[in-house]
């Protein structure tokens, strides 16, 4: 639900459409994005495909106020868990795998073939887009 809210906030930023918002959320977790925006890390945002320096600066300026409440809720969740980082990483990896499978299904592959192609990959921690590319190369 929080990623959906973040996506909706992203597409409200001038110059950011649904495609770029998905690219941002695929390149880094929502928590990482919030941390980068809050700390003003332009260099981290520029590493995302499709985000230039001006777009990164605009994201930081326009999203900083919108993300105050979001970051607090994300931090409180990780603080309540003793191993917040490890759990968020495994959940993120599972989300990336399921997104990659959904992406392959959307491209016309059968769900069973898509899940087999993704399961053959060694690195599940990659973003969904990278998993899809690697799976397509191996199919």
C-alpha positions in Angstrom: 0.0 0.0 0.0 2.8 2.4 0.8 4.5 1.7 -2.5 1.2 2.5 -4.3 1.0 5.8 -2.4 4.6 6.6 -3.3 3.8 5.8 -6.9 0.8 8.1 -6.9 2.9 10.9 -5.3 5.7 10.4 -7.9 3.4 10.7 -10.9 2.2 14.1 -9.5 5.7 15.5 -9.8 6.2 17.6 -12.9 8.1 15.6 -15.6 7.5 12.2 -14.0 5.0 9.9 -15.6 3.9 6.4 -14.8 6.8 4.8 -16.8 9.4 6.8 -14.9 7.7 6.3 -11.6 7.8 2.5 -12.2 11.5 2.8 -13.2 12.3 4.6 -10.0 10.4 2.0 -7.8 12.1 -0.8 -9.7 15.6 0.6 -9.3 15.4 1.0 -5.6 13.1 0.1 -2.7 10.6 2.7 -1.5 12.5 3.1 1.8 15.8 3.8 -0.1 14.0 6.3 -2.3 12.6 8.1 0.7 16.0 8.2 2.4 17.6 9.5 -0.8 15.0 12.2 -1.1 15.2 13.2 2.5 19.0 13.4 2.5 19.1 15.2 -0.9 21.1 12.5 -2.6 21.0 13.7 -6.2 23.8 11.3 -7.3 21.8 8.2 -6.1 18.7 9.3 -8.0 20.6 10.1 -11.2 21.8 6.5 -11.3 18.2 5.5 -12.1 17.6 5.1 -15.9 15.6 8.0 -17.2 16.3 10.3 -14.2 18.6 13.2 -15.1 20.1 15.8 -12.8 17.2 18.2 -13.2 14.6 15.5 -12.6 16.4 14.3 -9.6 16.6 17.8 -8.1 12.9 18.3 -8.9 12.0 15.0 -7.2 13.9 16.1 -4.1 12.3 19.5 -3.9 8.7 18.4 -4.6 8.8 15.1 -2.7 10.6 16.2 0.5 7.5 17.6 2.2 5.2 14.8 1.0 7.5 12.1 2.3 7.9 13.3 5.9 5.1 11.2 7.3 5.9 8.2 5.0 9.5 7.9 6.2 8.5 8.0 9.8 6.1 5.1 9.3 8.8 3.2 7.3 11.4 3.7 10.0 9.0 2.8 12.8 8.3 -0.6 11.1 12.0 -1.4 10.8 12.7 -0.3 14.4 10.1 -2.6 15.8 11.7 -5.6 14.1 15.0 -6.6 15.5 16.2 -7.5 12.0 14.3 -4.8 10.1 16.9 -4.6 7.3 17.1 -8.3 6.6 13.3 -8.7 6.6 12.8 -5.7 4.3 15.5 -7.1 1.9 13.9 -10.5 1.7 10.4 -9.0 1.2 11.9 -6.7 -1.5 13.5 -9.6 -3.2 10.3 -11.6 -3.2 8.4 -8.5 -4.6 11.0 -8.2 -7.4 10.7 -11.9 -8.3 6.9 -11.7 -8.4 7.0 -8.5 -10.4 9.4 -10.1 -12.9 7.1 -13.1 -13.2 4.2 -10.8 -13.8 6.2 -8.9 -16.3 7.0 -12.0 -18.3 3.4 -13.1 -18.2 2.4 -9.7 -19.5 4.8 -10.2 -22.4 2.9 -13.4 -23.3 4.8 -16.2 -21.5 2.9 -18.8 -19.5 3.0 -18.3 -15.8 4.8 -21.7 -15.3 7.4 -20.9 -17.9 7.9 -17.4 -16.4 8.4 -18.7 -12.9 10.8 -21.4 -14.1 12.9 -18.9 -16.0 13.1 -16.6 -13.0 13.9 -19.4 -10.6 16.9 -20.5 -12.7 18.5 -17.1 -12.1 21.1 -17.0 -9.3 20.6 -13.5 -8.0 17.1 -12.8 -6.7 18.1 -9.5 -5.2 18.2 -7.7 -8.6 15.4 -5.3 -9.6 12.5 -6.7 -11.4 13.6 -5.2 -14.8 17.0 -6.8 -14.5 15.4 -10.2 -13.6 13.2 -9.9 -16.7 16.1 -9.1 -19.0 18.2 -12.0 -17.7 15.3 -14.4 -17.9 14.6 -13.4 -21.5 18.3 -13.9 -22.4 18.2 -17.4 -20.9 14.8 -18.4 -22.5 
